[in-house]
Amino acid sequence: MQAKRIPWKTVAWIAGTVLVVWLVTGIILAGREAAPPPGTQPVTLRGGKVTGNRISTRSWTFEYKKAEMSPDGTFATLDGVRNGILYKKGKPYLSISAEHASVNTQTFDFTATGDVHVTALNPSDGVSKSFDTDLVQWTNATKLLTLSHQSIFRTGGQVLKVANITVDFNKDEVHLGKVDGVIEAPGP
């Protein structure tokens, strides 16, 4: 029995077609990046709550619309911060809302940016107080809240522009920078 001979032109045509398909596929796939190894991508969370503690006492808590954690989990970027609470001696002291916040999950420090609104909760003098600004920084180790940019300070119906504000939770002190505005004395 004699083997059937395949013409060399047919073999060359098939080999050429395979080579062209291989080259075209290689060129198309060359523009794609390889998938990053597991554990090197940020983690995205939608809707949740995050809490910062200092030793055994709660320091602050936030609800957020979206969060992105760094691959190692040490930093988080939060969007749509709302129902935030800063605690003083374990009790709610200030509420905070912001467009964005960056949180160090190791030190529990945070920076809030965008439209930031801070309101005193249950002030001891019974007079409402709130601050509107675009940057707030919290240093958890020293329990210090810093509003380093110009802020609008509202208290008891009065509105003032304040160059900067520092709230020291440990010393129970609030420091106001240069104040611009008029304060009316309360009536008898």
C-alpha positions, 0 to 999 in steps of 0.5 A, spaced: 500 500 500 502 506 498 502 512 502 498 518 499 502 524 498 500 531 500 503 536 495 508 541 498 504 547 496 498 545 500 503 544 506 506 551 505 500 554 504 497 551 511 504 552 515 504 560 512 496 561 514 498 558 521 504 563 522 500 569 520 494 567 525 500 566 530 503 573 528 496 577 528 494 573 535 501 575 538 500 583 536 493 583 538 495 580 545 501 584 546 497 591 547 494 587 553 497 588 560 498 581 564 494 581 570 497 583 577 499 578 582 494 577 587 494 581 593 497 587 589 490 590 587 486 595 592 480 593 595 474 597 593 468 596 598 461 600 597 457 602 603 460 601 610 462 603 616 469 604 619 472 606 626 478 608 629 480 607 636 485 609 641 487 604 646 481 601 648 477 608 647 473 609 641 476 615 637 471 616 631 467 612 626 464 614 619 459 611 614 461 611 607 458 610 600 465 607 597 472 606 600 478 603 597 483 600 601 491 599 599 493 592 598 496 592 604 490 595 608 494 600 611 491 606 608 483 607 605 480 612 601 473 614 603 468 617 598 461 620 601 463 620 608 457 621 613 454 620 620 461 621 622 462 622 630 468 624 633 468 622 641 471 625 647 472 621 653 468 615 649 462 620 648 460 623 642 463 630 641 463 632 634 459 630 628 463 630 621 461 629 614 465 630 608 466 629 600 472 625 601 477 622 607 484 618 607 485 614 613 491 611 616 488 604 619 495 603 623 495 610 626 487 612 626 489 619 623 485 621 618 484 627 613 477 629 610 477 634 604 472 637 599 466 640 603 467 638 610 462 640 615 463 639 623 458 640 628 458 640 636 454 635 639 450 636 645 454 643 647 455 644 654 453 651 654 447 649 650 449 654 644 449 650 637 456 651 633 458 648 627 464 649 622 464 649 614 471 648 611 475 644 605 480 641 609 480 637 616 486 633 619 485 628 625 491 626 629 489 620 633 495 620 638 494 627 640 487 627 639 488 634 635 483 636 630 486 641 625 482 646 620 488 649 617 484 652 612 479 658 612 473 656 616 466 658 616 464 658 624 457 658 626 454 659 633 448 661 636 446 665 629 452 668 628 457 667 622 464 668 622 470 667 618 476 664 621 483 663 618 484 656 622 481 652 628 484 647 632 480 643 637 485 639 643 480 634 645 485 632 651 486 639 654 479 641 652 481 647 648 478 650 642 483 655 638 481 660 633 485 663 628 484 670 625 476 672 626 473 676 621 466 678 622 461 681 627 458 678 634 452 681 637 452 680 644 445 677 647 440 681 649 437 681 657 
